[in-house]
Amino acid sequence: MIAHEPEFEGTDPRRSRSRTASPLVLLPRELGQVPPPVAVVGGKARALSQLLTLKSRVPRFGIVVGDAFDQHVKTREVAAALDAATATTVVDDAMLIGLGERVTRAVLRVPLSPTLARGLDDLRRAFPDDDAFSVRASPIGDPAEIDALAGALEPALGVRDLPEAVQRLFALAYHPRTLQARRAAGLPPFQTRLALVVQRLVHAEQSGLCWSIDAGADVDDRRSQPRARVRACPGLAGGAGGVRGVPHVPCDVFLVERAVDAEQGLADDARVEARPARKLDALRVEAAPEKPGARLRPLEGAAVIAPSLSTVQARLVAREALRLEATFGRPQAMTFAFAGRLLHVLDVEPLRVPRGRIESGRQRTWDERLVPAPLSRQPSSTLTFSVWQRGIARGLERAGRLLGVRGVVLEDMRPQFRRLLGVVTGRITGNLEVLVALLELLPFADKAREAVAGALGQPEVGALPATPLPGFWQRARGKIEETRWPAQLERLSQVATGEGLRFADEVRALLAALAAVHVAQEDPDALQDRFDSLEEALGRCVAALTLAGMQAALYLADLRAVLAELGLDASVVAELVPDDDAVDAARDIDGDVVVGVRRLHSLVRLVDERPALRALFARDLEPGAIAAALAEDVEPAFAELRRGLAAHVAATAPEGVLTLEEPRLVERPERSVEHLLRLVRSSRPRGGRLEEARARRARAEAFVDTAIDRIGGMRAAALRKRRAVAVAGLQRHGAELQSYWVPTERVIASLRQVALALGERLFEHGLLDQPRDVFHLQDAEVAGVIRGTGPDVDVRPLVVARRRAAAARPATMARRVETHGVVATSLLLDDEPDRGARVADAGVVRGVAAVGGRAAATVCLLERADPALPSVRPIVGVAVVSTLSTGELPLAAVADAVVIERGAVLSPLAHALRQLAVPTVVDVPDATLRLEDGEAIVVEAGVVRRASAESSEASAAPTAQQTGAADAEAPVAAAVVVGALAAASATPGGAPSASAPATAAVALPVTQPDATSGEPSGGPPLRAPAGMLRRPLPRSAGKPGDGAPPPLPVSADGEPVAEEDVVDEEPVGR
């Protein structure tokens, strides 16, 4: 790494005096570890500040913030000229030039404010007296505005009079060249806003600009033979014009071979192709103070045709550009200068490569279990993906800052946050490698990795095929000492609870304010503002879920560590976590997902108590017919039920719907009638569940206490305290997860409401063919169309292309997919197994025990019902479902047990089922395909057995039972792939993430009581250590071969590159 220049310390006694910094000028000493906001200083100035934290050699600089420009143009004379120019209808370029000249003269006539003048004087004193400066403009605004002004705002070089140079740069905002550039881009001509970078001038022997990837090459060439492009010439003019260049400044071109992945750096022997140009002059700055400014000096002899850079210098420039690309997560354009043998970085900005992307040969692993099941079970729209991607990035930044990640690391790591989610075959998936890298940012990374390793069923996280991310996060960081961990864990828990509640309160206040607004009557700009505020609220929800999920995972890992010290199996965890005690504690929590269950079940009791209602529901009618009868009849009981259903629909936000395109319960009220009808026809909840759960927990605690007592001494007291603290922490943060989840779903529902209103506005103005086309646009694209700052005036061709790509997506995909490089609208190969076909029969299906208990009953498939059966079937026996949402939770409450293909033991849904004491097994691969409707099964200890298999196993030898129990744990860990930082996955019944960050296999070999006698019903007695002894996870656990389809390669389908379908990195342009 190259160190940046040290701060100047002069001998002038005036400089030692304490001065109050100007609010309009940022001095070099004020540019510390945290870069200033881009809305204050613009993109270029912020990028330079970030370079300081990356230890690049950057000449010392100060910043004149955007407020200084605003203050200057709001003076009376300039404001009057601007008002007159804005009110005039521009008909041709001549009129535009005339208006620009008037405003420019007004800007130059008005002197700078005294505050700004004092700030510039302080800035001048921060440099040696003989230093000259370069003053560069840093435009503030949307990317479209910044791109439009590329090359239009030329820097001032060799400056010694700072006030004059600043005033001239302010006037450049209204120069005819600037106005024409903005008008050509479809932007208002007179709305430029600037900040300025005042930088010590480097007396460069050579200067230029480097593209980290050659943007002018063909798309296929960029993929197969990527090269960095360097433009250079003698003197100071190499970077003139930015990425567009200046035609009258001839420059040499150097093409440097690079790796497809910028993180691999540049090879020492990288091939360099030089294309020298004929250069007649070089721009130089006179060293004498009496001759300010830059002058053209003629070149003589061989310098006219000789390459301006050597091969070594070209490689050095390309290597630095690749380092910046790897750091910022996208291609960069870097302005540089050589003073002797030292490379100085003068400027850096994102490079928008048109219609192409850099493909990486690095293998990436995408797992649908890292995101909520409602997001991964079916293709999601472009708008849904972009909203969740932005929400996760913002939430992770907030949560990471509170969990102890340094601000500088967070700032530089921000591009990686959005890479946690990607799209393969139209489905949102999680990037396993990026998740592991994000865990490395935590100061307790060792603890986080340990929890992740337990969830993945691998000895250590390092066994993952993960390539480290850029090296800045690998720098030394403060580790939490092992001996201090319990106290640190409690401190983190307090922070997570306090900050999570604060985030949730802010979100609830925003939702309450939005409820009083008639969205359909608002103008488009107001709707876009509300959409932005809701996206910000989603980030707060993600932060709260991340904090609670991470803490629950850490407490779970600590509890498992206690059990490991006692020589007990981790499956005891499912019995130690309170369930019955949590019912009363969580009853009054705002957002409790069990409230909806109680509300609907109260309506079931109403139907049982009213003969007229009981007779209506006893008839063989469809939900629509019952809803019509309820609406027409004036019977008091019918009116009472109508009011109850209306209140349920109005108050039920948690439906398990996380996409913006799916309708909500308020849009389909007949859905609540269908659920009520199924509940009325179903068997009632089995009594005594809470008592059984209480008895199981008491026996498990007694067993653990006995094991602790055998140890004795101070160690026993410490273990008993750790166990109690961990169990209490799991209960507390599990309740928080459930509480925070309801506001999250309400935010998504509100985003859908506002998005549909925006679609209506765009449809009314002829910008969309139909209102629902808004779901095919990213959030930034919708904002660009509404506010007129988007690069595309007509987005309909883009919508058509994305709709065509969505129609070509396959119906199913593997749970885990491995890709190489960037995948755009990818399809699986033709040999993808048909997951709709019946899976080979097996007597035992294993999963993760989320709620303890035993149930012997018949299978009731909630989704794949036999067409010959009634459409509305009662819930009788064990409910088996691929994913269970919170809206379907009332149905699960009346089942003997619940078996879910996906899920996590720490999800809000699992916590709700624990309150209801319903035995639950989650993450059972292909449960709906392996189990037949109506067949007899036994659910116990995270294992689902057919009744025939149960009887045959009962006759087997005890050693065979032990062997089978040891293998039962293998596939479980794979199903709970961590999502500690994948906060979006705190989903009820969905795949793990923030809600289930680091759980492990918890198949329970604990003996369950009989429903009637309360005595053990089978299996080894609880007091016997054989079933509780710790068993190592097999090496195959958590790998793609343990019950899930193997990873499949993917191939592009030739459709246009759609940004929502590009995985692993942010779009760099179309």
Secondary structure, DSSP 4 states (H G I P E B T S, - for coil): -PPPPPPP----GGGGS--PPPTTEE-GGG--SSPPPHHHHHHHHHHHHHHHHTT-----EEEE-HHHHHHHHTSHHHHHHHHHHHHSPP-SHHHHHHHHHHHHHHHHHSPPPHHHHHHHHHHHHTS-TT--EEEEEEE-S-HHHHHHTTTTSPPEEEE--HHHHHHHHHHHTTSHHHHHHHHHTTS-TT---EEEEEEEPP--SEEEEEESS-TTS-HHHHHHS-EEEEEEEEBSGGGTTTTT--TTS--EEEEEE--SSGGG---TT--EEEE-----EEEEE-SSTTS-SEEEEE--GGGGTS-SS-HHHHHHHHHHHHHHHHHHTS-EEEEEEEETTEEEEEEEEE---TT-------EEEEEGGGS-HHHHSS---HHHHHHHHHHHHHHHHHHHHHTT--HHHHHHHHHHHGGGEEEETTEEEEEHHHHHHHHTTSTTHHHHHHHHHHHHTSS-GGGS------GGGGS--PPPPGGGHHHHHHHHHHHHHHHHHHHHHHHHHHHHHHHTS-GGGS-HHHHHHHHHHHHHHHHHHHHHHHHHHHHHHHHHHHHHHHHHHTTB-GGGHHHHS-SHHHHHHHTT-TT-THHHHHHHHHHHHHHHH-HHHHHHHHS---HHHHHHHHHH---HHHHHHHHHHHHHHHH----S---SSS--GGG-THHHHHHHHHHHHSPPPPTTHHHHHHHHHHHHHHHHHHHHHHH-HHHHHHHHHHHHHHHHHHHHHHHHHHHHHHHHHHHHHHHHHHHHHHHHHHHHTTSSSSGGGGGGS-HHHHHHHHHT-SS-S--HHHHHHHHHHHHT--S---SEEEEES--BSEEE-TT---TTSPPPP-SEEE-EEEE--EEEEEEEESSS--TTS-SS----SEEEES---GGGHHHHHTSSEEEESS--TTSHHHHHHHHHT--EEE--TTHHHHS-TT-EEEEETTEEEEHHHHHHHHTS-HHHHHHHHHHTTTTHHHHT---SS-GGG--TTS--STTSSS-------PPPBPTTT-SB-SSS-TT-GGGTB--PPPTTTTSTTSSSPPP--EEE-S----GGGB-SS-----
